[in-house]
Amino acid sequence: MIASPKPMSHLEATDVARRLRWVVAEATRTAPDRDRPMSLHEPELDGRETDYVADAIASTFVSSVGAYVDRFEGMLAEICGARRAVAVVNGTAALHVALIASGVETGDEVLMPALTFAATAAAARYIGAFPHFVDADPDRLSLCPRALAARLDAVADRRREGVFNRESGRRIGAIVPMHVFGHPADMAGLSAVADAWGLPVVEDAAEALGSRDGDHPVGARARLATLSFNGNKIVTTGGGGAILTDDEALGRRLKHLTTTAKLPHRWAFVHDEVGFNYRLPNLNAALGCAQLERLADFLARKRRLAMRYEEALSGVAGASLVAEPPGTQSNYWLVAVMLAPELAPHRDAILAALNDAGVGARPVWTLLHRLAPYADCPRGDLAVSEDIEARLINLPSSARYGAER
């Protein structure tokens, strides 16, 4: 996918970094400082976080039982347009249990992008399933419906027992799209492919809280979707995650599985299946409630910041904003910039120069098929993913940089 690069000297690559440093200063109105580097994404904890956490401490319910857990789940369900939200200890745990609930079993394959954080693949491996990597959509960065359809046509057979990879002999258990940097994936296209093959979909919406696909919040129309509230996310609980579903019965099962599968009783300890101690502590939920109260403000400021970046980049050759797909609203969790093809060989030099200047820029994740634990996993052609990996840079994206001037 990468065009043959034009020769570029180190000085020219450094000049690109200098121009991007100007873009950051112009968009954020913050001069990079070697003594205090600009991080990629910082949490804001100056609302009612301290009050709520102190209240949880005073209640003595600081662990997995408490009023803030219920409140947090209710707030999430309302914000995300889901009937049920189940809070858990982190986004990886959420995805792990969601895959189990979708029917993925040991020995299955799970179709997913190679362009995603390692947790997407790790959750499948926890079950003993195998990631099966599919290429990215060049416009959305996420799993591409066309590539997914082509991959299934190339390797999959329909049998009475399900869909099987004829090359490996393994059953294909589910499809996991990931909404990269908060930009909504083409769920209509992906769902059409999934429905045609009778495969369940589990949305990895770890980065997409507050994003919208048309009139619907991301994850609202999925049978299963997962969120993350790590310290670097748009809303944080310190560590935490959640599973969203519109199926009430499934929601009850998810809650049961994630709370050690213990049957309700005043004193007896009876567990009716192997469950998981994935309960979100009340302290973390208290923090999350205060954060959710501020979500609308965070979203407004991050959108303002993204538009400032877009404006500043308009005068810079060789780099452009990765914008939200048409018909969607991204939360712009991270502001992504795509370098021109001729700059791909100089990405690391540009990153080094930016970080040396106090700008906490980062590349996209290393593609999962390049990592040792997943090197032998099945995969289709990944040319688009490899092109994106070579040219994408994330710039400082904290909501505080999007404050009114």
VOGU-3710 file (C-alpha; in Angstrom, 3 decimals, decimal comma):
1> miaspkpmsh> 0,000/0,000/0,000  2,901/2,396/0,679  3,984/4,317/-2,388  7,676/4,344/-3,241  9,022/7,075/-0,960  10,823/10,051/-2,336  14,304/10,438/-0,845  14,243/12,590/2,285  17,141/13,691/4,425  17,211/13,601/8,214
11> leatdvarrl> 17,038/17,395/8,202  13,838/17,295/6,118  12,271/14,766/8,501  13,252/16,991/11,410  11,554/19,882/9,643  8,317/17,876/9,451  8,569/17,283/13,196  9,142/21,004/13,737  5,982/21,793/11,758  3,986/19,213/13,728
21> rwvvaeatrt> 5,300/20,714/16,947  3,929/24,055/15,750  0,603/22,354/14,991  0,446/21,021/18,564  1,255/24,435/20,038  -1,301/26,136/17,783  -4,087/23,636/18,507  -3,533/23,264/22,243  -2,269/26,772/22,982  0,368/25,054/25,114
31> apdrdrpmsl> 4,050/25,456/24,408  5,795/22,079/24,726  8,224/22,078/27,632  11,129/19,707/28,127  10,652/19,884/31,917  6,991/18,852/31,683  6,352/16,854/28,507  2,856/16,876/27,063  1,410/13,423/27,624  -0,809/11,725/25,077
41> hepeldgret> -3,938/11,704/27,233  -4,375/12,775/30,869  -7,404/12,286/33,126  -9,220/15,232/34,709  -10,224/14,630/38,310  -11,356/18,060/39,487  -15,121/17,501/39,574  -16,906/15,591/42,339  -14,497/12,657/42,233  -13,021/13,348/45,677
51> dyvadaiast> -16,477/13,814/47,230  -17,847/10,577/45,840  -14,784/8,491/46,713  -14,780/9,937/50,245  -18,469/9,061/50,527  -17,741/5,494/49,453  -14,992/5,271/52,065  -17,312/6,642/54,756  -19,908/4,016/53,838  -17,266/1,286/54,437
61> fvssvgayvd> -18,416/-0,356/51,192  -15,114/-0,003/49,399  -14,922/-3,331/47,582  -17,275/-5,073/45,165  -20,587/-4,164/46,808  -21,922/-0,650/47,145  -24,385/1,930/45,916  -21,945/3,483/43,458  -21,614/0,258/41,466  -25,370/0,194/40,814
71> rfegmlaeic> -25,408/3,922/40,100  -22,483/3,670/37,686  -24,109/0,814/35,774  -27,381/2,730/35,531  -25,668/5,885/34,274  -23,732/3,915/31,679  -26,799/2,114/30,377  -28,648/5,420/29,954  -25,737/7,196/28,262  -25,036/4,272/25,914
81> garravavvn> -28,666/3,552/25,048  -28,431/-0,025/26,331  -30,854/-1,907/28,541  -28,090/-3,214/30,742  -24,508/-2,318/31,651  -22,375/-4,657/33,747  -19,362/-3,004/35,364  -16,150/-5,034/35,617  -12,561/-4,561/36,666  -11,145/-3,622/33,233
91> gtaalhvali> -11,907/-3,621/29,525  -10,002/-6,843/28,850  -12,090/-8,688/31,439  -15,223/-7,256/29,808  -14,194/-8,582/26,413  -13,183/-11,959/27,844  -16,606/-12,557/29,398  -18,468/-11,083/26,418  -16,751/-13,585/24,117  -17,733/-16,447/26,402
101> asgvetgdev> -21,312/-15,187/26,504  -21,358/-14,976/22,699  -20,560/-18,697/22,505  -16,810/-18,676/21,762  -15,190/-21,900/22,975  -11,722/-23,369/23,342  -10,248/-24,103/19,923  -12,424/-21,616/18,034  -11,148/-18,731/15,919  -12,226/-15,135/16,467
111> lmpaltfaat> -12,101/-12,757/13,501  -10,641/-9,404/14,508  -8,419/-6,594/13,206  -4,654/-6,798/13,384  -4,798/-3,034/13,983  -5,945/-3,004/17,608  -4,560/-3,019/21,135  -3,206/-6,392/22,275  -6,087/-6,892/24,729  -8,473/-7,697/21,873
121> aaaaryigaf> -6,446/-10,779/21,005  -5,541/-11,617/24,601  -9,210/-11,924/25,558  -9,671/-14,620/22,902  -6,566/-16,477/24,028  -7,816/-16,524/27,645  -10,584/-18,825/26,374  -8,144/-20,928/24,367  -9,441/-19,427/21,107  -7,264/-18,198/18,244
131> phfvdadpdr> -7,268/-14,648/16,853  -7,772/-14,582/13,080  -6,619/-11,240/11,692  -8,488/-9,309/8,996  -7,500/-6,061/7,281  -8,545/-2,520/8,195  -10,848/-0,049/6,501  -8,568/2,698/5,065  -11,097/5,416/5,917  -12,218/4,250/9,371
141> lslcpralaa> -9,062/2,395/10,568  -11,310/-0,341/12,001  -12,235/-3,788/10,673  -13,157/-3,539/6,986  -16,463/-5,165/5,891  -15,101/-5,787/2,383  -11,961/-7,445/3,709  -14,032/-9,484/6,156  -16,367/-10,707/3,423  -13,443/-11,546/1,145
151> rldavadrrr> -11,634/-13,434/3,897  -14,688/-15,513/4,772  -15,332/-16,268/1,096  -11,714/-17,374/0,734  -11,370/-19,703/3,748  -14,754/-20,410/5,347  -17,228/-23,255/4,925  -20,762/-23,413/6,277  -21,511/-26,645/8,085  -24,363/-27,851/10,241
161> egvfnresgr> -22,162/-27,274/13,309  -21,302/-23,690/12,306  -18,790/-21,803/10,178  -15,370/-23,419/9,844  -11,974/-22,327/8,540  -11,251/-25,009/5,972  -7,488/-24,302/6,193  -7,187/-24,810/9,965  -10,247/-26,979/10,534  -11,297/-24,760/13,432
171> rigaivpmhv> -14,755/-23,303/14,010  -15,087/-19,524/13,658  -16,836/-18,387/16,814  -17,303/-14,627/16,569  -16,336/-11,332/14,928  -14,815/-8,532/17,035  -14,675/-5,067/15,441  -12,793/-2,368/17,366  -13,673/1,339/17,133  -10,163/2,757/16,700
181> fghpadmagl> -9,443/5,981/18,636  -13,211/6,459/19,030  -14,018/6,561/15,307  -17,090/4,337/14,756  -16,552/1,241/12,666  -18,889/0,496/9,766  -21,219/-1,604/11,890  -23,939/-1,715/9,234  -21,512/-3,257/6,755  -19,923/-5,578/9,298
191> savadawglp> -23,293/-6,709/10,646  -24,474/-7,527/7,138  -21,474/-9,824/6,642  -21,941/-11,372/10,084  -25,634/-12,003/9,472  -24,920/-13,576/6,091  -22,629/-16,097/7,779  -24,611/-16,464/11,013  -21,733/-15,232/13,178  -22,134/-13,286/16,446
201> vvedaaealg> -20,552/-9,848/16,808  -18,909/-8,502/19,966  -18,026/-4,805/19,669  -14,748/-3,735/21,268  -15,773/-0,161/22,072  -12,997/0,331/24,646  -12,086/3,719/23,167  -15,493/4,864/21,931  -17,594/5,986/24,906  -19,626/8,974/23,704
211> srdgdhpvga> -19,140/8,269/19,989  -22,263/7,990/17,850  -23,112/6,119/14,679  -25,920/8,142/13,140  -28,424/8,761/15,924  -27,231/5,858/18,050  -24,448/5,707/20,662  -21,745/3,232/19,714  -22,647/-0,145/21,166  -26,357/0,671/21,539
221> rarlatlsfn> -27,493/-1,744/18,838  -25,105/-4,578/19,623  -26,075/-7,717/21,466  -22,712/-7,372/23,205  -20,297/-4,435/23,388  -17,471/-3,659/25,797  -15,967/-0,475/27,234  -12,768/0,472/29,059  -12,226/3,081/31,783  -8,461/2,888/32,096
231> gnkivttggg> -6,671/6,014/33,304  -6,039/7,170/29,739  -9,639/6,870/28,520  -12,119/9,716/28,014  -13,783/8,692/31,305  -11,791/6,796/33,932  -12,502/4,714/36,987  -8,764/4,248/37,559  -9,130/0,761/36,155  -12,431/-0,589/34,973
241> gailtddeal> -14,607/-1,727/32,126  -18,176/-2,650/31,287  -20,261/-4,920/29,092  -23,314/-3,489/27,340  -26,281/-5,531/26,155  -29,892/-5,025/25,111  -30,788/-8,539/26,264  -31,989/-8,495/29,885  -31,524/-12,239/30,375  -28,018/-12,039/28,946
251> grrlkhlttt> -27,287/-9,073/31,214  -28,215/-11,140/34,269  -25,951/-13,942/33,114  -23,065/-11,523/32,548  -23,493/-10,133/36,061  -23,544/-13,673/37,446  -20,413/-14,731/35,556  -18,451/-11,635/36,535  -19,335/-11,908/40,236  -17,879/-15,409/40,776
261> aklphrwafv> -21,114/-17,179/39,725  -22,325/-17,116/43,322  -26,017/-17,823/43,889  -27,824/-15,232/46,051  -28,203/-16,361/49,659  -28,000/-14,671/53,042  -25,048/-16,778/54,153  -24,358/-19,816/51,931  -21,506/-19,868/49,437  -22,847/-21,786/46,466
271> hdevgfnyrl> -21,285/-21,226/43,038  -23,127/-23,012/40,239  -20,421/-22,726/37,554  -16,892/-21,442/37,063  -17,223/-17,693/37,397  -14,796/-14,788/37,352  -13,895/-12,367/40,102  -14,165/-9,417/37,741  -16,202/-7,172/40,066  -15,588/-3,423/39,887
281> pnlnaalgca> -14,910/-2,050/43,401  -17,295/0,561/44,780  -14,391/3,018/45,133  -13,696/2,847/41,410  -17,388/3,132/40,589  -17,638/6,266/42,727  -14,854/7,824/40,690  -16,645/6,732/37,514  -19,951/8,333/38,523  -18,243/11,706/38,933
291> qlerladfla> -16,516/11,250/35,593  -19,722/10,339/33,746  -21,322/13,533/35,034  -18,661/15,398/33,040  -18,753/13,327/29,855  -20,654/15,906/27,781  -18,078/18,568/28,644  -15,181/16,230/27,871  -16,710/15,395/24,486  -17,257/19,060/23,598
301> rkrrlamrye> -13,692/20,023/24,458  -12,152/17,067/22,643  -14,173/17,878/19,521  -13,026/21,507/19,741  -9,423/20,323/20,049  -9,751/18,040/17,013  -11,135/20,905/14,920  -8,205/23,103/15,985  -5,795/20,393/14,931  -7,576/20,100/11,586
311> ealsgvagas> -7,325/23,850/11,038  -3,645/23,985/11,989  -2,826/20,998/9,781  -4,441/22,617/6,745  -1,282/24,613/6,154  1,131/21,723/6,681  2,149/19,555/3,742  2,593/15,859/4,397  0,196/15,355/7,325  -3,590/15,311/7,662
321> lvaeppgtqs> -6,116/14,694/10,420  -7,842/11,306/10,588  -11,392/12,671/10,676  -14,592/11,052/11,879  -16,362/8,972/9,196  -19,341/10,614/7,451  -22,599/10,134/9,323  -20,856/9,566/12,660  -19,703/11,569/15,654  -16,361/10,490/17,055
331> nywlvavmla> -15,335/11,194/20,618  -11,856/11,909/19,188  -10,337/9,994/22,080  -6,963/10,333/20,376  -6,191/12,798/17,618  -4,586/10,790/14,843  -2,506/12,287/12,044  -1,700/10,414/8,837  1,663/11,150/7,268  2,083/11,257/3,496
341> pelaphrdai> 3,426/7,991/2,005  6,853/9,491/1,349  7,203/10,195/5,083  6,577/6,586/6,176  10,290/5,660/6,363  10,841/8,660/8,636  8,001/8,074/11,096  10,287/7,077/13,948  12,629/10,011/13,346  9,620/12,348/13,483
351> laalndagvg> 8,378/10,680/16,682  11,824/10,977/18,256  12,101/14,665/17,375  8,610/15,398/18,751  9,268/13,584/22,009  12,681/15,261/22,346  10,797/18,568/22,093  8,384/17,635/24,892  5,470/16,470/22,710  4,184/13,054/23,814
361> arpvwtllhr> 3,429/11,731/20,334  2,944/8,001/19,785  2,557/5,595/16,842  -0,365/3,241/16,434  0,059/-0,148/18,106  2,387/-2,714/16,589  0,165/-4,901/14,407  -0,771/-8,001/16,354  0,505/-10,519/13,810  3,997/-9,065/14,370
371> lapyadcprg> 3,887/-9,896/18,104  5,370/-13,197/19,258  2,198/-14,579/20,949  0,177/-14,125/17,745  2,724/-14,639/14,986  1,313/-18,046/14,040  -2,352/-17,005/14,066  -4,290/-17,142/10,782  -4,566/-13,919/8,822  -5,662/-12,504/5,534
381> dlavsediea> -3,938/-9,839/3,485  -3,090/-6,940/5,826  -1,730/-4,390/3,348  -4,008/-1,553/4,504  -3,216/-2,208/8,176  0,503/-2,203/7,404  0,170/1,088/5,534  -1,661/2,701/8,456  0,890/1,348/10,946  3,725/2,881/8,932
391> rlinlpssar> 2,222/6,370/8,677  0,012/7,117/11,679  1,000/9,343/14,602  -1,118/10,308/17,618  -0,717/13,796/19,074  -1,534/15,052/22,614  -5,302/14,718/22,998  -6,285/15,566/26,578  -9,637/17,317/26,953  -7,999/20,199/28,828
401> ygaer> -6,296/21,290/25,622  -9,712/21,901/24,093  -10,823/24,508/26,646  -12,385/27,728/25,378  -9,796/30,343/24,463
//
